[in-house]
Amino acid sequence: TVLQSSNSLKASYEDWLLTYGLSVSPFHLRWQTALFNRQFYNWGRWKPKFLYLWFSVGMVFGIVAMFGSVILLGKTLLQTLTQMLTEAPKAQNDRMLQVVVSVPSSGLCLRPVPGVNLPVSQLTYFFSAILISGVIHEVGHGVAAIREQVRFNGFGIFIFIVYPGAFVDLFTTHLQLISPVQQLRIFCAGVWHNFVLGVAGFMVLFLLPAILFPFYYTGVGALVTEVAEDSPANGPRGLFVGDLVTNLQDCPVYNVEDWNSCLGDISEKSQVGYCVSAATLQQLSFPARVYRRLDGTVECCSNNSLTDICFSYSNKLDSHLYACLPARKVIEASKVCRTNMDCHKDFIPSFCVTPSLENQTRLIRVKHPPHIDMLYVGHPMHLQYTVSLSSFVPRQNFLSIDLPVVIETFCKYLISLSGALAVINAVPCFALDGQWILNSFLEATLSSLIVEKQNRELVGFLILLAGSALLAANVALGLWMVTAR
């Protein structure tokens, strides 16, 4: 604004912008170029029959996606409203799509709030995936347009606030002269390419063990790649980068999925016990005062020791006995049990002693040979959130332990964001691809039923109005869910 208001600098500034294809406005920076036009024309003229079939399939997909996106957003809106009215939050895994808020692995997601619901450490993945998804989306439009003999003026990239994107400049007159079916191939090409990109990312993610097999092996445990500074797994007898976790309690861990599954089972099920002989129990235990915590659980160690834990057990005479025992001595070389019956062996009197801990708190034995087992006391999810792991173990020491994690994470963002762009852009809403897909679809299907073009445009306008309201309601409620929580 300052440069444009200057009489001496305005002309040179505008010439400089024009020379480099730049456009600057508040919160928006845009760059357009004709450097890639030749490449786009080469792509658009490559194997015409194949491209015709490719974009025809894309047209069918785009039409189906337009209707499907409305159904998906409608169900999501109903889920959100039901949750708000009942004030009983549903498990995130039950949600199909959540606009603005982070979304489950079972659905699609759009995460546009860095620092709120997007970890700052993963901003690079986020913005890279958005840019690539946007570029592939616009490449689809550009190649389809050239295939349908529409003049291609240029390709560009923009940054709106902090979010990157891409666009193509097509000759509007040519676009209006072609048939509605040809227009559909062009308008549907973007969401079609986003869908294909998401499928490609999924295939890479699925085949990653085979792709990296010459350099990394899997199925032997979960490799620790990072331990947060405030993690309860930190410490001299905790977990370190490069450790290979093989067991959580009696649950074997062969990969990251097993780690998450085992922690989930441990948090849902009651605390397991450990078999201790009567002689050992008498030798290790010492008298201590028993009292109840506020949550009703029992504590019997009153010496504030970091090594002793209160254990409960039962015998034939009394079903509620408690003993303060050194945790490591009790657990090491002990068999996991649920009842005293699990400990009967060689006619040696034994008891199944169970840690008497606060509700939701668990004592977890983490095996990471050749190191001494880590004993963790706390909520299992705290361990899950503060320890990062990988299923890939390098075959050679010089190989990075982070590379498979980087590829996995990027693929997940690419699948998620590219899929989200396909869904959102297909919605019949003003200023999205869905607007032009709907208009062309109505022209191709209703021209014989509704002869007057103004009436067809009115039908399209009403549908666009409803679609825009549906998307706006989902976004508004998504923002409300972010701020309210």
Residue, then its C-alpha position, 0 to 999 in steps of 0.5 A: t500500500v505504501l509503495q502504490s501510494s508513492n508517486s515515484l515508486k508506484a510505476s516501478y513497483e507495479d512493473w516489477l510485480l508484472t515482470y515476475g508474475l507477482s500479485v500482492s494483497p493483504f494476507h495473500l501472495r500470488w505468483q503466476t508463470a507461463l514457464f510450465n505451459r509447454q510441459f502442460y501441453n505435452w501432458g495434455r496431448w500424451k496418449p489422447k485415448f488414455l487421457y479420455l478414459w482417465f478423465s471420463v472415469g474422473m468425471v464419474f468419480g467427481i459426480v459421485a463425490m459431489f453427492g457423497s460429500v453432501i451425505l458425509l457432511g450431513k451425517t457429520l453435522l447430525q453427529t455433532l448436533t447430537q453430541m452437543l445436545t446430549e453433552a456426551p462426547k462420542a469416541q473420536n473413532d466413531r466420527m466420519l469427518q470433522v471439519v477444522v478439528s483433527v480427525p480419526s484415522s478411520g476417516l478423512c481429516l482437515r487440520p488447519v489450526p497449527g499450534v491448536n490441534l496440529p503439533v508445531s513439530q509437524l508443520t513441515y509435513f502439513f504445509s508440504a502435503i497441502l502444497i503437493s495436494g494443491v499442485i496435483h489438484e490443479v495439474g488435473h484441471g490443466v491437463a484435462a483442459i488442454r485435452e478438451q482443447v481449452r487454451f491454457n494461460g499459466f500455472g501459479i502458486f499462492i500463499f493465503i495467510v500461511y496456507p499454500g495452494a496452487f491454481v491454473d489460468l484457463f481461457t474462460t471463453h473456450l471453457q464456456l464454448i465446450s459441451p457440459v460433458q467436456q466441462l465436467r471432465i475438466f471440473c472433476a479432474g481436480v478432485w479425481h487427482n486428489f483421490v488418486l494421490g491419496v490412494a498412491g499415498f496409501m499404497v506407499l504406506f501399505l508397501l513401505p515394509a517391502i520398499l524399505f526391506p533392503f535397509y530396514y527390517t520389521g516384526v522384531g519390536a518397536l524402536v524408540t525414536e524420541v522420548a519427550e523431556d517431560s515423559p515418565a519414561n525418562g530417567p536412568r532406568g527408562l527408555f532411550v532412543g534406539d531401544l527396542v521394546t519387545n513386551l509390555q507386561d505379558c503382551p508381545v510387541y512386534n511393531v508400533e501397532d502392537w505397542n498401541s494395542c497393548l497399552g489400550d488393553i492394559s488401560e481397559k483391563s484391570q491391573v495384572g498381578y505377579c506370582v510371589s512365593a509365601a516365603t519371599l512375600q514374608q521376607l520382603s514385606f514389612p509392617a506399614r499402616v493401611y489407609r484408603r485414598l480419596d478414590g477408595t483404593v488402598e495405600c500401605c506404603s507410607n514412607n514416600s519411597l520411589t521403589d516400594i509399592c503397595f500390593s494386595y493379595s488374598n489367602k484362604l482366611d482373609s481375602h484382603l491383605y496388603a503388603c508394602l514390597p520393593a517393586r523390582k524384586v517382586i516383579e523380576a523373574s515373576k510370572v504374570c497372574r490374575t488369581n492365586m490359581d495361576c501361581h500354583k507350581d511344584f507345590i510351593p505356596s504362592f500368592c498372586v500379588t496385585p499393585s494397589l494403585e489409584n484408579q486408571t493408574r497401572l504398573i507396567r513392565v516394559k522389556h527392552p533387552p538387553h537393558i534392565d526392564m523399565l517399571y512404569v507407574g502411571h496412566p498408560m496413555h501418558l506413556q503412549y503420548t510421550v514416547s515416539l516409536s517406529s516399526f522399522v529397525p535399521r540393518q546398518n548403524f549408519l542408517s537413520i532411524d527417523l527416515p521411515v517415520v518421516i515417510e510414514t508421517f508424510c504419507k499419512y498427512l498426504i492421504s488425509l489432506s488430499g482426501a479432505l480436499a477431494v471431499i470438500n472441493a466436491v461439495p456443491c458450494f459457492a467458489l468450490d469445484g462443486q459449484w462448477i461440477l453441479n452447474s455442468f451436471l445440471e446442464a448435461t442432465l436437465s436441459s431436456l426436462i427444464v428447457e428454460k436456462q434461467n430455471r435451471e440456473l435457479v435450481g442450481f442456485l438453490i442447491l448451491l445455497a443449501g450446500s454452502a449452508l451445510l459446509a458453513a454449519n460444519v465449519a462453524l461447529g468445528l470451530w466451536m468444538v475447538t474453542a469450547r474444549 
